[in-house]
Amino acid sequence: MQYAQRDQVELRPVDLDASLAADHPARTVWAFVQSMDLAPLYAAIKSRQGGRGAPAIDPAILVSLWLWATIDGVGSAREVDRLCERDDAYRWLCGGVGVNYHTLADFRTGNAEWLDAQLTRSIASLLDRRLVELNVVAQDGMRVRASAKAASFRRREKLQHLHKLAQAQVAALKKELTEDAAASSRRKQAAQERAAREREQRLAQAVATMDKIASMPPPKVPKPSKRRGKGKDDPPAGGGTTAAEPAKDTPAPRVSTTDPEARVMKMADGGFRPAFNAQLAVDVETQLIASVDVVDQGSDMRQMAPMHESVQQRYGVTPTHWLADGGFTKLEAIEQLTERGTQPVVPPPRNRKPGIDPLAPKDTDSPAVANWRCTMASEWGQDLYIHRAASVECVNAQVRRRGLLQFNVRGKVKAKAVLLWHALAHNLMRLRSMNIAAVA
């Protein structure tokens, strides 16, 4: 009998290149990274030959690792660090270079401007090759859970109290750090002082955000409906309250101590949770992401004009048609897009009064709004609007499938960096499926 012996040590001549199939997508990722403009990343390296400092990791390795991790649905730097030790695709991308999760995490969120420039550069190269026209662009907003819990939201008095406690803790830790001479304990106290300082900075930002919210004008109180008449529980015509029911105070605003820039938004399942609103602008014909943005407003109503302006500034191209769902419908935005040379294709808002056609022309309509109503009432406009769901909603689903369900970073800048990684990864795989060489 021949029995299995799995504890026998074997020496095999194996190279990293042979461990990965010739048509593996990781090779496409590496080829795409080689076409990128990595000069700004190389210029930021402080370690120089002949001087002090350890050799730096090639930025091409870090970029390819995060692109492949995004495609693979991995969003944790610690998990990428572990995969670089046991997964063939990650080991092939590393090429024998050791990485750690601190370097990976800092690199992921520390180059948002460079990522944004690479997205523009890649789409611009496709425009020059006439593979993308940006003639019809679709926009959609997706609410992504923030890295903050609902219990982290505090009112002004509590924020100020926590901020004072954090400042006192930072001062005490700094004093202990200067008095203690033991190296091991100094390192531990330095880590504690750094964590306390970061918490104090977040609380200071939360207090500043609270001051900004307090300076905003109060929201308008909706008037009672005239159609249903005035009931016994309705307030008086002057806007006051009845004698039986006292005036209700407006709830005091609250800000998260974990992520001061996060806002409570209504999610797709109908619940309310801290989140960010990720905006995507997609070319309808190729389903490539042309522009992205992250805002702290739960409504999409004011996001169409800024995104349209972003596409114009990025590529110097004015789309002929702009598709969006009913959440973006705003007459002011329709007039702005029409003035810029783009025909908005968005459904009209529902009319509260039954029997009234929202697409019927009105005497108060401007020429741009009248043209929009005529376009949406036509069979041609309705057929064009159908392409919105088949393009941008598909991209939305692909991004969700790759793990963009919750941001594991804090702040709009870092959240946008993560969204840009997803945009580049999506465009790369989309071009690969279309058999188009990706060049950044």
N, C-alpha and C positions, 0 to 999 in steps of 0.2 A: 504494500500500500504506500502511496505517496501522499503525505499529509501537508496541509498548508502551513507555511512558516512565514509569518508576517513581521517578525522582529529581526529578520536578516538584513543587514546593512548592504546596500548596493550602490555602486558608483556608475553613473551613466553619463555619457557625453551629450548633454542637452544644452542648447542655447535658447535665449528668450525669443528670438525671432521665429524659431521652429515651433514654439509652443502655441503660437497664434495662427489661426487659419488665414489664408491669403485674402479672403474676402470678408474678414471680420470688420464690423463697423468701427472698431477702435482705430484701425489703420486709416479710415476716412477722417476720423477726428484729428489724427496727427498730421495728415496732409493738409487739412484745413488750417490748423494752427500754424503750420510752416508758411502759409500765405498771408498771415496776419502781420500787422505793423507792430512788432514787439519792441521797437526802439524806445518808447517811453518807459516800458517796464525795465529794460536793461539800464536806462539812465538813472533809475531810482535806486539801483544797487549801490550801497556804500562801500562794500568790500572791494578793494582794488589790489591788483598784483603788486607785490613789493611793500604793501602796507599792512596795517593791522586788520584783524577780522577773519572769521572762518569763510571758506569758499561758499558762495551763495548757490542756491538751487536754480537751475535754468528756468526762467519764467515760462518757457514753452511747455515744460513738464507740468507745472502747476495749472496752466490754462487747459491743457489736454485732459488732465485728471478731473477737473471740475466740469468740463464739457461732457466727458464720458459718464461721470457720476450723475449729472443731471439727466442724461439720456437713460441711464440705468435706474433712475428713480431714487437715488441716494442723496439725501440732503444734509447729512451729519458729517462733520469733519472727522470725528472719532471713528465713524464707520468706514470712511474712505481710508483712513490710516490703517485700519485692520485689513481692509481688502487689498491694500498694496502689499501685504505680506502673503496672501494666500490665493488671490484670484489672478489668473493668467493675463487677462486684459489690463488690469491695473499694474501688474508687475511689468508687462511689456511697455506700457506708457512710461513707467518710472525708469526703465533701462538700467536697473541696478543702483539708482540714486535713492537714498533713504529720505523719507519725509516724515513729518510729525503733524499732529492735528492742530497745534498752535499756528504753524506756518500756513497750513491749509485754510484755517478759519480766518486768519487775518487777510490772506490773499483774496478770499472769496468776496469779502465786503469792502476791501480797501481800494478797489479800482473801478468804481462806478462810472466815472467819466470816461475812462479808457474803454470800458465795455460798451457804453453808449456810442462812442465814436466808431467802434468796430461794427456795431449794428448798422450804422449809417453807411460805413464804407462798403460793407458786403452787399447791401441793397443797391447802392450807387453803382457798384461794378456790374451788377445784373442789369441795371438800367442802361449802362453804356453798351453792354452786349445785346441789348434789346430782347432780353429774356423776361423782363418784367416791365410793365408799362404804367402801373398804378393808375389805370384809367377809372376803375371802379374799386373803391375802398370801403370796407365794412368795419364798424367800430362796435365794441362790446365792453362791458364792465363786469368784473368778477370780484366778489367779496371774498377775501382771503383772511382767515383767522389770524389775529395778531398774537404775538408771544406775550400775552398779558391775560390775567384772569379778571373776571368781573369783580372779584373781591378786592382787587388792587386799586379801585377807583375811590378817591377820597375827596372831601370838600376842602375849602380853603383853610379853615382853622386846623384841621387835622394835618394837612400838608405842611403848614408853617411849623406846627409842633414837631413833626417828624424831621423837618429840615434842621431845626435847632438841635435836636438830639444827634443827628448825623454829624453836624459840624463839631459838636462837643466830642463825639467819638473819634473823629479824625484827628482833632487836636491832642487827645489823650494818647492815641496810638503813635503819633509823631513824637511825642515826648518820651514814651517808653522806648521807641526805636533809637533815639539819640543817646539814651542813658545806658541801655543794655549793651554789653561788649561781646557777648557770646555770639559766634557766627551763626550757629544753627537756629538759635532763638531769634536772631535778627532777621534771618530769611523768612521765618514763619510770621514774625510781626510785620515785615514788609508786605507780605501777601495779604495779611489782614488789613493793613493800612490802605493798600491799593483797592481792596474790595469795598472798604468803608468810603473811600474817596469817590469811587464810581457811584455808589449809592447816593452820596451827598450831591453829586452832580446831577443825577436823575431827579432827585427831589427838587433841586434848584430849577431845573428845566420844567418840572411840573408846576411849581409856583409861578414861573414866568408864563406858562401856558394858561394858567388860571387867570392871571392878570389880563392876558390878551382876550380871553373869552369874556371877562367882565367888561372890557371896553367896547364890545360889540353891541349894536342896538338890540333891544329886546325883540323877540319874535312877535309878529302880528297876531292878534287874537281873531279867529274867524268869526264872521258875523253870523247871526242865526239865519236859517233858511227862510226865505220869504214864501217859498212854495208851500211848505207845510203849515205856515201860519205861526202865530205866536201862542205858545202854550203857557200853562200856569207856572211851569218850572223855568221858562225862559227869562233871561235878564231883561231889565227895562230897556227902552229904546236908547237911552243916553249912555249905555254901555256899563252901567253900574250893576249892583247886585240887589237882590230882594232882601227884605228885612228878615225873612225867615232863614236865609242861607247866607252866611258871611262870605267875604271874598276869599278865594283860595290863593295862597301865595305860590309864585312860580318856583318850582324845585330848584334848589341851588345847584349850579354846575359842579361836576366832579371830573377829576383827572386821575389817570392811572399813575401810580408810583413806580410801576415796572417799565412801562412804555408811555411816556407822556404824550406822544404823537398819535397813539391809537385812539379810535373812537368807537363807541357802541353803534353797530349797524344792524339792519335787518338782513339776515342771511337767506340763502335760497330755500331753506327748510321752514322759514317763517319765524325762527327764533332770533333773539337779539343777543349779540356777543361782540366783544372787542375785535375789530378787524380793520383792514385797509381795503380801499377800492382800487383794484388793478385794472388799468385801461389798456386795451389792445386795439391797434389799427392794423387790419389785415388786407392784403391784396386779394380780391375775390377770385381772380383767374388762377393764381398759383398757390393761394393759401399761405403766403409768406408774411411774417410779422414785419411791418414796416416801422412801427413806432410803439413805444410803451410809456406808461406813466403810472405813478402811485400817488393817490390823493387820499385825504382824510375825510372826505365827504361821502356819505352813504348814498346820496342821490346822483344819478347820471345826467340830470337835466342841464347842468352848466359845463359839461365836459366835452361837448362836441366841437365847439369853436376852438378851444385850446389845442385839441388833438389835431384838428385840421390845419391849424397854423404850424404845429410842430412838423407835420409831413411836408408842408410847403418850404419851411426853413431848412429841413434836412436835405431835400433832394431838388429843390427848385422846380417842382412839378406841381401843377394844380389838377387834382382829380376831376374828372367830368361828373361823376356821381358819387355820393356819399351815403352809404346805407347804415341805418341804426334802428334800434327797436324803439318802442313807445316811451321808454324812460328818458330818452334824449330829446324828445319833442319840446321845443321852446321856440316861440315865434322870433325872438330876438336872434337866436342862433341861426335860424333859417334865413333871416335877412342878411346876417354876416357872411354865411357861406355863399349865398347867391351873389352878394356884392364882390366876393373874391373870385367868382367864376365857376363855382361848383353847385350842381343841382342836388339838394338834400332829398333823400328818399327815406322818409320816416313816417310811420302811421300817425294819424291825428289822435289827440286825446279823446277819451270817451266823454260825451256830453251827458250831463246829469239829467237833462230834460229828455224824456222819451219822445220818439218820433221826429227828432231833429237830426238831420244829416250833418255830421261834423265836417264833411268835405264840401258842403254847399258854400258858394261864394258869399262873402259878407261885404257890406258897404265900408266897413272900417279896415278892410284888408289892404295892405301895401301891394305893389306889383309883385314883389318877391313871394309874399304869402299867397297871393292869388295864383301865381304860377305853380307853387308847391301843391295847392289844393287840386288844381287841374291835373297835375302829374299823378298824384296819388289816386285820383278818381278814374284815371284812364286804365285800360286793361294792360297797356305796355308798362306803366309804372308798377302795377301790382305784380306782374311777372318778373320785373327786375328786383322787386323787394324779396322775392322768394329766395334769391341767391344769398341773402344775408345769413340765414340759418345754415345753409349748406357750406358756408365758408368760415365765418368767424366763430360760430358755435362749435364747429368741428375742431378748430384750433383750441378753443376753450377746453373742450373735452380732452384733447391730447395733452395739454398742459396739466390738467388735473390728473390725468393718468400717470404722468411722470412725477407726481408727488407734491404738486403745489396746492396742498390743502390747508396748510398753516405755515406761516413764517416762523422760523426758529431764530430769527434775528430781530433786533429792536430798532425802531426809527424808520422814517420814510426813505432816507438815503440808502441804508443797508437793504431795506425791503426792495427798493428799485434795483439794486445790484443783483439780488437773487432773481428778480423777474427778468433782467437782461440776460442772465445765464440761460434761463428757460427759453427766451426768444432766440438766442443764438443756436442753442441745441435743437430747437424745433425747426428752424430754417435749414440747419445742416442736414437733418434727417429727411426733411421734405425735398431738398435738392438731390439727395442720394436716391430717393424713390423715383424722382423724375429723370435720373441718369444725367444730371447736370453737374459739371465740376464746380465745386464750391471754392470761390476765391474771395478772400476778404481784402 
